[in-house]
Amino acid sequence: MTDEIRAFKMQLKPGVVAEYKKRHDELWPDLAEALRGAGIHDYSIFLDESTLSLFAVLKLKAGMPIDALPTLPVMRRWWDYMAPLMEVETDNKPRQWALPSVFHFAG
């Protein structure tokens, strides 16, 4: 099976870039384990400093249980922890806008 690649954007609130980066630099070990357990093995988030938009790309092992990730207590705690820094849904899940693939080069 091949990897699945997902891309999406999220939105930071003004004045929180340094704190957002700090919190990710100190990613909780149990959250990292939950991400791995869901099949995520490569995950990057990029920042557009002019708009505070975050662009995320993750590689997911096909057939893994990523859909269960939002139900895990550690994921819910992380969302609560990050909610003051970004646009979120009513349950504190970061608002995400899926981005469709329009080009891919693998050489």
ROLUM-738067 format. One record per atom (N, C-alpha, C): x, y, z. Coordinates in steps of 0.02 Angstrom, whole numbers, plus 32768, in hexadecimal, padded with zeros to 4 digits. Each point is the difference from the previous one (the first is absolute). Layout:
# ROLUM-738067
<xx->X	yy->Y	zz->Z>
...
***
This chain:
# ROLUM-738067
<xx->802A	yy->7FC5	zz->8000>
<xx->7FD6	yy->803B	zz->8000>
<xx->802C	yy->803E	zz->8000>
<xx->7FE7	yy->8034	zz->7FE0>
<xx->8025	yy->803E	zz->7FFD>
<xx->7FE7	yy->8031	zz->8035>
<xx->8027	yy->8033	zz->800B>
<xx->7FEC	yy->8034	zz->802F>
<xx->7FC8	yy->802A	zz->7FE3>
<xx->7FD9	yy->801B	zz->802D>
<xx->7FCE	yy->8032	zz->7FEF>
<xx->801D	yy->8043	zz->8016>
<xx->7FFA	yy->8033	zz->7FD7>
<xx->8018	yy->8042	zz->8012>
<xx->7FC3	yy->802D	zz->8009>
<xx->7FFD	yy->8022	zz->8038>
<xx->7FCA	yy->8030	zz->800D>
<xx->801F	yy->8044	zz->800B>
<xx->7FE0	yy->8032	zz->7FE4>
<xx->8015	yy->8046	zz->8009>
<xx->7FC4	yy->8029	zz->8015>
<xx->800B	yy->802E	zz->802C>
<xx->7FCA	yy->802C	zz->8017>
<xx->801E	yy->803F	zz->801C>
<xx->7FD6	yy->8032	zz->8008>
<xx->8017	yy->803D	zz->8020>
<xx->7FD8	yy->800D	zz->8040>
<xx->801F	yy->8026	zz->802C>
<xx->7FE2	yy->8014	zz->803F>
<xx->8010	yy->804B	zz->8008>
<xx->7FE5	yy->801F	zz->8033>
<xx->800A	yy->8048	zz->8008>
<xx->8014	yy->8012	zz->8047>
<xx->8039	yy->8023	zz->8006>
<xx->8016	yy->8019	zz->8042>
<xx->7FDE	yy->8042	zz->800F>
<xx->7FFD	yy->8010	zz->8040>
<xx->7FEB	yy->8042	zz->8016>
<xx->803D	yy->802D	zz->8002>
<xx->7FF6	yy->8042	zz->7FFB>
<xx->8039	yy->802E	zz->8002>
<xx->8027	yy->7FFC	zz->8041>
<xx->8042	yy->8008	zz->7FFA>
<xx->802C	yy->8006	zz->803A>
<xx->8013	yy->7FBF	zz->8023>
<xx->7FF3	yy->7FC7	zz->7FE1>
<xx->800C	yy->7FC0	zz->8023>
<xx->8032	yy->7FD2	zz->7FDC>
<xx->8021	yy->8019	zz->7FCC>
<xx->802C	yy->7FD5	zz->7FD9>
<xx->8036	yy->7FE0	zz->802B>
<xx->8021	yy->8027	zz->8029>
<xx->8036	yy->7FE5	zz->8029>
<xx->7FE6	yy->7FCA	zz->8031>
<xx->7FC7	yy->800C	zz->801E>
<xx->7FE4	yy->7FCF	zz->802E>
<xx->7FEA	yy->7FC1	zz->7FDB>
<xx->7FE3	yy->8008	zz->7FC5>
<xx->7FEB	yy->7FC6	zz->7FD8>
<xx->803D	yy->7FD4	zz->7FF1>
<xx->8036	yy->8020	zz->7FEA>
<xx->803D	yy->7FDA	zz->7FF0>
<xx->801C	yy->7FDF	zz->803F>
<xx->8002	yy->8024	zz->8038>
<xx->801A	yy->7FE5	zz->803F>
<xx->7FDA	yy->7FC1	zz->8014>
<xx->7FBE	yy->8004	zz->7FFD>
<xx->7FD7	yy->7FC6	zz->8015>
<xx->800D	yy->7FC4	zz->7FD3>
<xx->800B	yy->800B	zz->7FC0>
<xx->800E	yy->7FC8	zz->7FD3>
<xx->8048	yy->7FE7	zz->800A>
<xx->802E	yy->802C	zz->8011>
<xx->8044	yy->7FEB	zz->800E>
<xx->8002	yy->7FD3	zz->803E>
<xx->7FCF	yy->8008	zz->802C>
<xx->7FFB	yy->7FD9	zz->803E>
<xx->7FC7	yy->7FCC	zz->7FFB>
<xx->7FF5	yy->7FE5	zz->7FC5>
<xx->7FC9	yy->7FD1	zz->7FF5>
<xx->8001	yy->7FC9	zz->8035>
<xx->7FC7	yy->7FF3	zz->801C>
<xx->7FFA	yy->7FCD	zz->8034>
<xx->8011	yy->7FBB	zz->7FE4>
<xx->8028	yy->7FD9	zz->8025>
<xx->8010	yy->7FBC	zz->7FE8>
<xx->7FC3	yy->7FD4	zz->7FF5>
<xx->7FCC	yy->8007	zz->802A>
<xx->7FC5	yy->7FD6	zz->7FF6>
<xx->7FD8	yy->8015	zz->7FC3>
<xx->8004	yy->8040	zz->7FED>
<xx->7FE0	yy->8016	zz->7FC3>
<xx->8027	yy->7FE6	zz->7FC3>
<xx->8042	yy->8003	zz->8004>
<xx->8029	yy->7FE6	zz->7FC9>
<xx->7FF1	yy->7FB6	zz->7FF5>
<xx->7FF8	yy->7FDB	zz->8037>
<xx->7FF0	yy->7FB9	zz->7FFB>
<xx->7FBB	yy->7FF5	zz->7FE1>
<xx->7FD0	yy->802A	zz->8012>
<xx->7FBD	yy->7FFB	zz->7FE4>
<xx->8001	yy->800E	zz->7FB5>
<xx->8027	yy->8031	zz->7FEB>
<xx->8006	yy->800F	zz->7FB8>
<xx->801E	yy->7FC4	zz->7FDB>
<xx->8036	yy->7FE4	zz->801C>
<xx->801E	yy->7FC5	zz->7FE1>
<xx->7FCF	yy->7FC6	zz->7FFD>
<xx->7FDB	yy->7FF6	zz->8037>
<xx->7FCF	yy->7FCA	zz->8003>
<xx->7FC8	yy->8008	zz->7FCE>
<xx->7FF2	yy->803E	zz->7FEB>
<xx->7FCD	yy->800C	zz->7FCE>
<xx->801B	yy->7FF9	zz->7FB9>
<xx->8041	yy->7FF1	zz->7FFB>
<xx->801E	yy->7FF6	zz->7FBE>
<xx->8024	yy->803C	zz->7FE3>
<xx->8003	yy->8037	zz->8026>
<xx->8023	yy->803B	zz->7FE7>
<xx->804A	yy->7FF7	zz->800C>
<xx->8027	yy->8003	zz->7FCA>
<xx->8048	yy->7FF7	zz->8008>
<xx->8029	yy->803B	zz->7FE6>
<xx->7FDF	yy->8031	zz->7FE5>
<xx->8022	yy->803C	zz->7FE7>
<xx->7FCC	yy->8038	zz->8002>
<xx->800E	yy->8035	zz->8026>
<xx->7FCE	yy->8035	zz->800A>
<xx->8025	yy->8041	zz->8005>
<xx->7FF1	yy->802F	zz->7FD4>
<xx->801F	yy->8042	zz->8001>
<xx->7FCA	yy->8035	zz->7FFF>
<xx->800D	yy->8038	zz->8023>
<xx->7FD4	yy->803A	zz->7FFF>
<xx->802B	yy->803C	zz->7FED>
<xx->7FE8	yy->8026	zz->7FD0>
<xx->8023	yy->803C	zz->7FE8>
<xx->7FD5	yy->803D	zz->800E>
<xx->8020	yy->8039	zz->8009>
<xx->7FDD	yy->803E	zz->8010>
<xx->8007	yy->8033	zz->7FC8>
<xx->7FC9	yy->801E	zz->7FEB>
<xx->8001	yy->803B	zz->7FD5>
<xx->7FFD	yy->803C	zz->8030>
<xx->8038	yy->8020	zz->800B>
<xx->8003	yy->8035	zz->8032>
<xx->7FD5	yy->803C	zz->7FEE>
<xx->7FF2	yy->800B	zz->7FC0>
<xx->7FD8	yy->803A	zz->7FED>
<xx->7FB6	yy->7FF8	zz->800F>
<xx->7FE8	yy->7FC1	zz->8004>
<xx->7FB9	yy->7FF4	zz->800C>
<xx->7FF3	yy->7FD9	zz->8040>
<xx->8034	yy->7FE6	zz->801F>
<xx->7FFD	yy->7FD3	zz->803A>
<xx->7FDD	yy->7FBE	zz->7FF0>
<xx->7FFD	yy->7FEF	zz->7FC0>
<xx->7FE6	yy->7FBF	zz->7FEB>
<xx->8035	yy->7FCB	zz->800B>
<xx->7FE9	yy->7FC7	zz->8019>
<xx->802C	yy->7FC6	zz->8008>
<xx->7FEF	yy->7FCF	zz->7FC8>
<xx->8034	yy->7FE4	zz->7FE2>
<xx->7FF8	yy->7FCE	zz->7FCB>
<xx->801E	yy->7FC0	zz->8019>
<xx->7FD7	yy->7FCC	zz->8006>
<xx->8016	yy->7FC0	zz->801C>
<xx->7FFF	yy->7FCA	zz->7FCB>
<xx->8033	yy->7FD5	zz->8002>
<xx->8004	yy->7FC6	zz->7FD4>
<xx->8012	yy->7FC5	zz->802B>
<xx->7FDA	yy->7FCA	zz->7FF9>
<xx->8012	yy->7FC4	zz->8026>
<xx->7FFE	yy->7FC3	zz->7FD2>
<xx->802D	yy->7FD2	zz->800F>
<xx->8001	yy->7FC0	zz->7FDD>
<xx->7FE7	yy->7FCB	zz->8030>
<xx->7FD1	yy->7FDA	zz->7FE7>
<xx->7FDC	yy->7FD0	zz->8028>
<xx->8007	yy->7FBB	zz->7FE0>
<xx->8013	yy->7FCF	zz->8028>
<xx->8002	yy->7FBB	zz->7FE7>
<xx->7FB9	yy->7FEA	zz->7FF0>
<xx->7FF7	yy->7FE6	zz->7FC4>
<xx->7FBD	yy->7FEC	zz->7FEA>
<xx->7FE3	yy->7FCB	zz->802E>
<xx->7FC0	yy->8006	zz->800C>
<xx->7FDC	yy->7FCF	zz->8029>
<xx->8007	yy->8008	zz->804B>
<xx->801F	yy->8036	zz->8016>
<xx->8009	yy->800B	zz->8047>
<xx->7FC4	yy->8026	zz->801D>
<xx->7FF8	yy->7FFD	zz->8043>
<xx->7FC3	yy->801A	zz->8021>
<xx->8001	yy->804B	zz->800E>
<xx->800E	yy->802A	zz->7FD0>
<xx->8003	yy->8048	zz->800D>
<xx->7FBD	yy->801C	zz->8015>
<xx->7FC9	yy->7FE3	zz->7FEB>
<xx->7FBE	yy->8019	zz->8012>
<xx->7FF2	yy->7FFB	zz->804A>
<xx->8024	yy->7FD6	zz->8023>
<xx->7FF7	yy->7FF9	zz->8049>
<xx->8027	yy->8035	zz->8027>
<xx->802F	yy->8021	zz->7FE0>
<xx->802B	yy->8031	zz->8022>
<xx->7FD8	yy->8036	zz->8025>
<xx->7FCD	yy->801E	zz->7FE3>
<xx->7FDB	yy->8034	zz->8024>
<xx->7FDC	yy->7FE8	zz->803F>
<xx->7FF7	yy->7FC0	zz->8008>
<xx->7FDD	yy->7FE6	zz->803B>
<xx->8030	yy->7FF3	zz->803A>
<xx->8041	yy->8003	zz->7FF5>
<xx->8030	yy->7FF1	zz->8035>
<xx->8006	yy->8039	zz->8032>
<xx->8001	yy->7FF1	zz->8040>
<xx->8006	yy->8034	zz->8033>
<xx->803D	yy->802E	zz->7FF6>
<xx->8038	yy->7FE5	zz->7FEB>
<xx->803B	yy->802A	zz->7FF6>
<xx->7FF5	yy->8032	zz->7FC8>
<xx->7FDC	yy->7FEC	zz->7FCD>
<xx->7FF2	yy->802E	zz->7FC8>
<xx->7FD2	yy->8037	zz->8017>
<xx->7FCD	yy->7FEE	zz->8028>
<xx->7FD2	yy->8032	zz->801A>
<xx->8024	yy->8032	zz->802E>
<xx->802E	yy->7FE6	zz->802A>
<xx->8027	yy->802D	zz->802B>
<xx->802A	yy->802F	zz->7FD7>
<xx->801F	yy->7FE7	zz->7FCA>
<xx->802A	yy->802A	zz->7FD4>
<xx->7FD6	yy->8037	zz->7FE0>
<xx->7FC5	yy->7FEE	zz->7FE8>
<xx->7FD4	yy->8032	zz->7FE2>
<xx->7FEE	yy->8036	zz->8033>
<xx->7FF0	yy->7FED	zz->803D>
<xx->7FF0	yy->8030	zz->8034>
<xx->803C	yy->802E	zz->800F>
<xx->803B	yy->7FE2	zz->8000>
<xx->803E	yy->8025	zz->800D>
<xx->800F	yy->8032	zz->7FC8>
<xx->7FF1	yy->7FEE	zz->7FC2>
<xx->800F	yy->802A	zz->7FC7>
<xx->7FC8	yy->8031	zz->7FEE>
<xx->7FC4	yy->7FF5	zz->8019>
<xx->7FC6	yy->8029	zz->7FED>
<xx->8009	yy->804B	zz->8008>
<xx->8022	yy->8019	zz->8034>
<xx->8008	yy->8048	zz->8006>
<xx->802A	yy->801F	zz->7FC8>
<xx->8025	yy->7FD6	zz->7FDB>
<xx->802F	yy->801A	zz->7FCE>
<xx->7FE5	yy->8001	zz->7FB9>
<xx->7FC8	yy->7FDE	zz->7FF4>
<xx->7FEB	yy->7FF8	zz->7FBB>
<xx->7FB4	yy->7FFE	zz->7FFA>
<xx->7FE8	yy->8005	zz->7FC2>
<xx->7FB9	yy->7FF9	zz->7FF4>
<xx->7FED	yy->7FB7	zz->800A>
<xx->7FCA	yy->7FF4	zz->8027>
<xx->7FEB	yy->7FBC	zz->8011>
<xx->7FB5	yy->7FF8	zz->7FF6>
<xx->7FEC	yy->7FC0	zz->7FFF>
<xx->7FB9	yy->7FEF	zz->7FFF>
<xx->7FE6	yy->8002	zz->8048>
<xx->7FC0	yy->7FF2	zz->800A>
<xx->7FE3	yy->8004	zz->8043>
<xx->801F	yy->7FCE	zz->8031>
<xx->801C	yy->7FC9	zz->7FE6>
<xx->8020	yy->7FCE	zz->802B>
<xx->804B	yy->800B	zz->8007>
<xx->8018	yy->803A	zz->7FEB>
<xx->8046	yy->8014	zz->8001>
<xx->802C	yy->7FDF	zz->7FCB>
<xx->7FE3	yy->7FD7	zz->7FD5>
<xx->8027	yy->7FE5	zz->7FC8>
<xx->8013	yy->803B	zz->7FD4>
<xx->8040	yy->8003	zz->7FEB>
<xx->8013	yy->8036	zz->7FD3>
<xx->7FD5	yy->8000	zz->7FC1>
<xx->7FEA	yy->803C	zz->7FEC>
<xx->7FDC	yy->8004	zz->7FC0>
<xx->8032	yy->7FED	zz->7FC9>
<xx->7FEA	yy->7FD4	zz->7FD5>
<xx->802B	yy->7FE7	zz->7FCA>
<xx->7FDC	yy->8007	zz->7FBE>
<xx->8026	yy->8015	zz->7FCE>
<xx->7FE7	yy->8004	zz->7FBC>
<xx->802B	yy->7FD0	zz->7FD7>
<xx->7FE1	yy->7FCC	zz->7FE7>
<xx->8025	yy->7FCF	zz->7FD7>
<xx->8018	yy->8022	zz->7FBF>
<xx->803B	yy->7FED	zz->7FEB>
<xx->801C	yy->801B	zz->7FC2>
<xx->800A	yy->7FC8	zz->7FCE>
<xx->7FDE	yy->8004	zz->7FC7>
<xx->8006	yy->7FCB	zz->7FCF>
<xx->8044	yy->8003	zz->7FDC>
<xx->8018	yy->7FC8	zz->7FEE>
<xx->803F	yy->7FFC	zz->7FDB>
<xx->7FF5	yy->8017	zz->7FB8>
<xx->802B	yy->802B	zz->7FE8>
<xx->7FFD	yy->8016	zz->7FBA>
<xx->8040	yy->7FEF	zz->7FDA>
<xx->8035	yy->7FEC	zz->8025>
<xx->803F	yy->7FED	zz->7FE0>
<xx->8029	yy->7FD8	zz->8031>
<xx->8022	yy->7FCE	zz->7FE6>
<xx->802E	yy->7FD8	zz->8029>
<xx->8039	yy->7FEA	zz->7FD3>
<xx->803D	yy->8008	zz->8017>
<xx->803B	yy->7FE8	zz->7FDD>
<xx->8026	yy->7FD2	zz->802E>
<xx->800D	yy->7FC5	zz->7FEA>
<xx->8029	yy->7FD0	zz->8025>
<xx->8035	yy->7FE7	zz->7FD0>
<xx->803B	yy->801A	zz->8009>
<xx->8035	yy->7FEE	zz->7FD0>
<xx->8031	yy->7FD5	zz->8021>
***
